[in-house]
Amino acid sequence: MQPATQISEFAHSAPLSKKRVWAGRIISALAILFLLFDAIAKLMKVAPVLEASARLGLPASPIVGIGSLLFACVVVYAIPGTSILGAILLTGYLGGAVAINVRVSDPLFETLFPVIFGVLIWAGIFLRDDRLRALIPLRR
């Protein structure tokens, strides 16, 4: 029980400012909106998604499953109590996107775009959640 107390004490030693919490909420909301848009586009099998998937060497058959997986991960991320688990799941999902882009030798920006979103996902939680700040203490 001692380690949990230490984490709890650390988390409350540096209270979150309202500006930091709102910045985290805004960053998280933007990431959620973009990822939901991407998931819904995959679920609807819109033409640009099918074309991009074909360019990446993916057949059309798994697109709905990929969209469902993304949608589920985003929902887990959007719920405050499970947001850290959601961020972990989305990190894995985005890692797969990076791997596919590397495999087809996509341009640097397209390859790094999922990494940028991964950073935004974690930054949003880090700014608004004491639990993560307790686990990853950044020192000045």
C-alpha positions as CSV (number, residue, x, y, z in Angstrom):
1,M,0.0,0.0,0.0
2,Q,3.0,2.3,0.5
3,P,3.7,2.9,-3.3
4,A,0.1,3.9,-4.0
5,T,0.2,6.4,-1.3
6,Q,3.4,7.9,-2.7
7,I,1.9,8.2,-6.1
8,S,-1.2,9.8,-4.6
9,E,0.8,12.3,-2.6
10,F,2.9,13.2,-5.7
11,A,-0.2,13.7,-7.8
12,H,-1.6,16.2,-5.4
13,S,1.6,18.0,-4.7
14,A,1.4,19.9,-7.9
15,P,-2.3,20.9,-8.5
16,L,-3.5,21.2,-12.0
17,S,-4.3,24.8,-13.2
18,K,-7.5,25.4,-14.9
19,K,-5.7,26.6,-18.0
20,R,-3.7,23.3,-18.1
21,V,-6.8,21.2,-17.7
22,W,-8.6,23.1,-20.4
23,A,-5.7,22.9,-22.8
24,G,-5.6,19.1,-22.2
25,R,-9.4,18.9,-22.8
26,I,-9.1,20.8,-26.1
27,I,-6.2,18.8,-27.4
28,S,-8.0,15.6,-26.5
29,A,-11.2,16.7,-28.0
30,L,-9.5,17.6,-31.3
31,A,-7.8,14.2,-31.4
32,I,-11.1,12.5,-30.6
33,L,-13.0,14.4,-33.3
34,F,-10.4,13.6,-36.0
35,L,-10.1,9.9,-35.0
36,L,-13.9,9.6,-34.9
37,F,-14.1,11.1,-38.4
38,D,-11.5,8.6,-39.6
39,A,-13.3,5.7,-38.0
40,I,-16.7,6.7,-39.4
41,A,-15.2,7.1,-42.9
42,K,-13.8,3.6,-42.6
43,L,-17.2,2.2,-41.4
44,M,-18.9,3.9,-44.3
45,K,-16.3,2.8,-46.8
46,V,-16.1,6.1,-48.5
47,A,-14.2,6.2,-51.7
48,P,-11.1,8.2,-50.5
49,V,-10.6,5.6,-47.7
50,L,-10.8,2.7,-50.1
51,E,-8.4,4.4,-52.5
52,A,-5.9,5.1,-49.7
53,S,-6.2,1.6,-48.4
54,A,-5.6,0.2,-51.9
55,R,-2.5,2.4,-52.2
56,L,-1.2,1.0,-48.9
57,G,-1.8,-2.5,-50.1
58,L,-4.8,-3.3,-48.0
59,P,-7.9,-5.0,-49.5
60,A,-11.3,-3.4,-48.9
61,S,-12.5,-6.3,-46.8
62,P,-10.8,-5.4,-43.4
63,I,-11.7,-1.7,-43.6
64,V,-14.9,-2.0,-41.6
65,G,-13.1,-4.0,-39.0
66,I,-10.3,-1.5,-38.8
67,G,-12.9,1.3,-38.5
68,S,-14.7,-0.6,-35.7
69,L,-11.5,-1.1,-33.8
70,L,-10.6,2.5,-34.1
71,F,-14.0,3.6,-33.0
72,A,-13.9,1.3,-29.9
73,C,-10.4,2.6,-29.0
74,V,-11.6,6.2,-29.3
75,V,-14.6,5.6,-27.1
76,V,-12.3,4.1,-24.4
77,Y,-10.0,7.1,-24.7
78,A,-13.0,9.6,-24.5
79,I,-14.2,8.2,-21.2
80,P,-12.2,10.0,-18.4
81,G,-11.9,6.9,-16.2
82,T,-10.5,4.8,-19.0
83,S,-8.6,7.4,-21.0
84,I,-5.1,6.1,-20.2
85,L,-6.1,2.6,-21.4
86,G,-7.6,4.2,-24.5
87,A,-4.3,6.1,-25.1
88,I,-2.4,2.8,-24.8
89,L,-4.8,1.1,-27.3
90,L,-4.6,4.1,-29.7
91,T,-0.8,4.1,-29.5
92,G,-0.8,0.5,-30.7
93,Y,-3.3,1.3,-33.5
94,L,-1.2,4.3,-34.6
95,G,2.0,2.3,-34.5
96,G,0.4,-0.1,-37.0
97,A,-0.4,2.9,-39.2
98,V,3.3,4.0,-39.1
99,A,4.4,0.4,-39.9
100,I,2.1,0.3,-43.0
101,N,3.3,3.7,-44.2
102,V,7.0,2.7,-43.7
103,R,6.3,-0.6,-45.6
104,V,5.1,1.3,-48.7
105,S,7.8,4.0,-48.4
106,D,5.3,6.8,-47.9
107,P,6.6,10.4,-47.7
108,L,8.0,11.5,-44.3
109,F,5.0,13.6,-43.3
110,E,2.5,10.8,-44.0
111,T,4.6,8.4,-42.0
112,L,5.0,10.8,-39.1
113,F,1.3,11.9,-39.1
114,P,0.2,9.0,-36.8
115,V,3.2,9.7,-34.5
116,I,2.0,13.4,-34.2
117,F,-1.5,12.2,-33.3
118,G,0.0,9.8,-30.7
119,V,1.8,12.7,-29.1
120,L,-1.4,14.8,-29.1
121,I,-3.3,11.9,-27.5
122,W,-0.8,11.6,-24.7
123,A,-0.3,15.3,-24.3
124,G,-4.0,15.8,-23.8
125,I,-4.1,13.3,-21.0
126,F,-0.9,14.5,-19.4
127,L,-2.2,18.0,-19.2
128,R,-5.5,17.1,-17.7
129,D,-5.0,13.9,-15.6
130,D,-3.1,13.7,-12.3
131,R,-2.8,9.9,-12.6
132,L,-0.5,10.1,-15.6
133,R,1.4,13.1,-14.2
134,A,2.1,10.9,-11.2
135,L,3.4,8.1,-13.3
136,I,5.5,10.3,-15.5
137,P,6.9,13.1,-13.4
138,L,8.6,15.8,-15.6
139,R,11.0,17.9,-13.6
140,R,11.9,21.5,-14.3
